[in-house]
Amino acid sequence: MDVARHEVVLVRHGQTEWSRDGRHTGRTDVPLIEEGRQAATRLGPALSRWDFALVLTSPRQRARETCRLAGLGDRAAVREDLAEVDYGDDEGRTTAEIRTERPGWTLWRDGPPHGESLEHAGERADRVIAECRAAPGPVALFAHGHILRILGARWIDLPATDGGLLALDTAAISVLGWEREAAVLARWNVT
């Protein structure tokens, strides 16, 4: 079976208080702050160049609100697989705080204690990618920094841990695409 060769547009949610402060935000359902709402609204014109066949969003309010403010909320279906990585005991903590107990710690190498493994998050990303490739046209995905970075890595057949090589700002757009038959990162972290 041939794989559809359309683009997949990744949209990271607008800024929250926790993303502004560098706090790991997985299952905690924090809202956008005003700056995040404004940035989400500004995404609309940039996204209007695509005629999306499918729009998917994380169940977390920060992603759903970004989708709504960008003008695609009425078309969005919620996918649990787009939820952010579960940070376990590190939920709500900054990297600096974590490193006082575990010097040199990184999520990408060490993972979160009592949280989700990056390999499991990669399996979730693979399911989303399969759904995107089965769609009849371009797809928009509204989600979170780490799961979208993992999704970008998995799109180009890298391990989930290589998502650590892909920085992603709030309210940024990235485009997964194709160069002939090869899956590529067509654009990344456009704000």
C-alpha positions as a printed Julia matrix, in Angstrom:
191×3 Matrix{Float64}:
   0.0    0.0    0.0
   1.32   3.45  -0.89
   1.69   6.01   1.87
  -0.02   9.36   1.32
   2.57  12.09   0.72
   0.83  15.07   2.28
   2.17  17.38   4.97
   1.57  17.06   8.69
   1.59  20.38  10.53
   2.61  20.27  14.19
   1.46  23.11  16.42
   2.74  23.47  19.95
   0.27  25.1   22.32
   0.61  28.73  23.36
   2.4   29.74  26.51
   1.17  28.76  29.97
   2.45  29.91  33.34
   4.28  26.6   33.69
   5.85  26.65  30.2
   6.97  30.25  30.84
   8.61  29.14  34.09
  10.21  25.99  32.61
   8.13  23.6   34.72
   7.54  20.12  33.29
   3.83  20.02  32.47
   2.48  16.61  31.54
  -0.84  15.58  33.03
  -1.48  18.84  34.94
  -4.12  20.69  32.94
  -2.95  24.31  33.1
  -4.57  27.02  30.95
  -2.95  29.4   28.5
  -1.91  32.78  29.84
  -2.9   35.93  27.95
   0.34  35.95  25.92
  -0.35  32.33  24.97
  -3.91  33.15  23.87
  -2.68  36.02  21.71
   0.01  33.85  20.09
  -2.55  31.09  19.45
  -4.84  33.57  17.7
  -1.94  34.71  15.5
  -1.47  31.12  14.3
  -4.74  31.25  12.34
  -3.47  33.11   9.25
  -0.35  30.92   9.03
  -2.47  27.76   9.18
  -5.01  29.02   6.64
  -2.74  28.06   3.73
  -3.63  24.39   4.27
  -6.97  22.7    3.64
  -6.73  20.17   6.46
  -8.33  16.78   5.93
  -7.83  15.96   9.6
  -7.26  18.05  12.74
  -6.23  16.29  15.95
  -5.54  17.7   19.39
  -4.27  16.58  22.75
  -6.97  16.33  25.42
  -5.23  18.98  27.56
  -6.95  22.37  27.61
  -3.82  24.28  26.58
  -3.69  22.38  23.27
  -7.47  22.42  22.71
  -7.65  26.17  23.38
  -4.73  26.83  21.03
  -6.55  24.85  18.35
  -9.77  26.78  18.95
  -8.09  30.19  18.94
  -6.22  29.27  15.73
  -9.62  28.69  14.11
  -9.68  24.89  13.88
 -11.4   23.88  17.11
 -14.71  23.02  15.46
 -12.93  20.44  13.28
 -10.66  18.89  15.9
 -10.83  15.36  17.26
  -9.16  14.61  20.59
  -6.45  11.95  20.68
  -5.04  10.68  23.99
  -1.89   9.7   22.1
  -1.11  13.44  21.69
  -1.05  14.07  25.46
   2.27  15.27  26.81
   4.78  12.85  28.32
   3.82  11.85  31.86
   6.64  13.27  33.99
   5.81  11.19  37.06
   7.59  12.53  40.14
   9.05  15.4   38.09
   5.64  16.9   37.23
   5.68  20.65  37.91
   9.42  20.78  38.56
  12.07  22.65  36.58
  15.2   21.01  35.21
  17.29  23.06  37.66
  15.24  21.75  40.61
  15.56  18.16  39.4
  19.32  18.52  38.96
  19.8   19.51  42.62
  18.88  15.88  43.4
  20.16  14.25  40.2
  23.11  16.23  38.8
  23.39  16.13  35.02
  19.86  14.78  34.58
  18.15  15.09  31.21
  14.71  13.85  30.28
  16.07  12.5   26.99
  18.69  10.26  28.61
  17.34   9.53  32.07
  13.56   9.84  31.79
  11.2   10.73  34.64
  10.97   8.58  37.79
   7.56   6.9   38.07
   6.59   8.51  34.77
   6.3    7.46  31.16
   9.27   6.04  29.3
  10.25   7.86  26.13
   9.95   4.54  24.3
   6.28   4.36  25.3
   5.76   7.98  24.21
   7.41   6.98  20.9
   4.85   4.18  20.48
   2.08   6.75  20.95
   3.74   8.99  18.36
   3.94   6.06  15.93
   0.18   5.52  16.23
  -0.45   9.2   15.47
   1.9    9.03  12.48
   0.04   6.0   11.12
  -3.25   7.89  11.39
  -1.73  10.92   9.66
  -0.36   8.84   6.8
  -3.77   7.21   6.31
  -5.54  10.61   6.08
  -6.68  11.77   2.62
  -4.9   15.14   2.88
  -2.89  17.48   5.12
  -3.17  16.99   8.87
  -2.84  19.47  11.77
  -1.74  18.22  15.2
  -2.06  20.44  18.3
  -0.02  19.19  21.24
   2.96  19.75  23.53
   6.71  20.32  23.36
   8.11  16.9   24.23
   5.53  14.69  22.51
   5.8   16.79  19.32
   9.6   16.58  19.43
   9.28  12.8   19.78
   6.8   12.76  16.91
   9.25  14.7   14.74
  12.03  12.24  15.52
   9.83   9.21  14.85
   8.6   10.74  11.53
  12.17  10.51  10.22
  12.78   7.07  11.77
  14.94   8.23  14.66
  14.47   6.89  18.2
  12.16   8.84  20.49
  15.17   9.97  22.54
  16.46  11.92  19.53
  13.54  14.32  20.01
  15.98  15.99  22.4
  17.8   17.34  19.34
  14.72  19.29  18.18
  14.02  22.49  20.12
  10.39  23.64  20.01
   9.0   26.94  21.25
   5.45  27.62  22.4
   3.01  28.56  19.62
   5.49  27.26  17.04
   4.59  25.53  13.78
   6.61  22.68  12.32
   5.91  20.8    9.1
   6.59  17.14   8.47
   6.78  16.36   4.79
   8.44  14.42   2.04
  11.39  14.63  -0.29
  10.43  12.12  -2.93
   9.77   8.95  -0.9
  11.76  10.03   2.19
   9.98  11.45   5.24
  11.64  14.75   6.2
  11.34  17.69   8.56
  10.25  20.25   5.98
  10.19  23.17   8.44
  10.84  23.24  12.17
  10.03  25.6   15.05
   8.62  28.5   13.02
   7.21  31.22  15.27
